[in-house]
Structures are given as C-alpha cells and as structure tokens.
Amino acid sequence: MPATVEAQACNCSMCERVGFIHLIVPQSRFRLLRGQDALTHYRFNTGVADHLFCSVCGVKSFYRPRSNPDGWSANARCLDEADSLEIRIAPFDGRDWEAHASVLAHLSREDAH
C-alpha cells in the first residue's frame, strides 16, 4: 500500500452519523484476517451494498459499497496500523449519492492503487 492514501468522508445520513471514513480498495487488496464468524449482514434500499457489522460490538469496519461492488470500503478509523499511512481525506457528497457515485467507481480498480 502506498504511503499516502485517499479516503472519503461522506456526508450521507448513515456515514456522517457513525463517522465512517471510506478507504475503497479492490477485492484483491482486502483481507479479513479473523472474525468472519462474528459478522452479520445488513442490506437496505436497493440491496446491493452489503453492510457487515460485528455481532459482538456492533462496529461496521468495512462493507461492499454499491458504488464499488467489485471492491470493499474499509473504515479508515478501524485500521490497526493506520499510523504508518498518510490518509488524505476528501469530502464526498453522499447526500446526493445518485449524482456523485460515479466519481468513486475507479477506486476499486486494480490500477487505481
């Protein structure tokens, strides 16, 4: 992973309330090391996004976003070793998601990282 990564601070009602900072990566760059058996899934609206929550503590540390169904969005606030990264946080207008989602699509492509 590069020393500087870009993440998005979405202003939609869900992300803003829970403080989710999106670090979107391709499927091949995401590894869940442990805890899969404690995950529970939640889908709403279109049912495309797969929101995963820890069934023990309730934290949503990652999910498969509707904008990037070929990748994952990890919450930068949940990374164990984030101190070694410079995370540049860009605003994302998720309140008008339909008009802006396409600007995120490239983030889960292999050549984006």
Buried (B, 14 or more C-beta within 10 A) or exposed (E): EEEEBBBBBBBBEEBEEEEBBBBBBBEEBBEEEEEEEEBEEEEEEEEEBBBBBBEEEEEBBBBBBBBBBEBBBBBBBBBEEBEEBEBEBEEBBBEEBEEBBEEBBEBBEEEBB
